[in-house]
Amino acid sequence: MLLARRPAVPDDWPDLVRPTLYEVTGLRHALTFATAVLDLSRRLSEI
């Protein structure tokens, strides 16, 4: 998965920029939070 392209790197470098464990963990936490907020919003809209 191509996440970003860095124009300053030499042409022989691969296009793939791998996310760090910290970034993946942060994304997981953000998605978990967003899911919880959407679930709460859905439940509140049913009231």
N, C-alpha and C positions, 0 to 999 in steps of 0.2 A: 504494500500500500504506500503510495507516494504521499507523504505528509507535508513536505516542503521542498523547495528547490533553492539552493544557495548559489547565486550567480557568481560569487567570488571564487568558488572552488575550481580547480583545473577540470578540463573536459574529460579526463580519463577516470574521474571519481564516479562511483555509482550514483544514480538518481535517488536512491532510497535513503531517507533519513529516518533512522529507527528511534522511536520514543524511549525515554529512560523509564526505569521502574517507577521513579517518583511521579513522572507525568502520567503513566498508565494508572497508578494508584489514585492520583488526583482526579482523573477522568472518571474512574469507577465511583469515587465518592460523590462527584458532581451528578452523575447519572442516577445514583441511588437517592440523593436528595431531591432531584427533579421528579423522579418517579413518586416519591412520597408526597410531594407537594401536589402533583396532579391527582393522585388518589384522594387526598384530602379535599381538593377542589371538587372532584366528582361527587364525593360523599356529601359535601355541604350543598351542592346544587340540587341534590335529591330531597333536601329538607323542605 
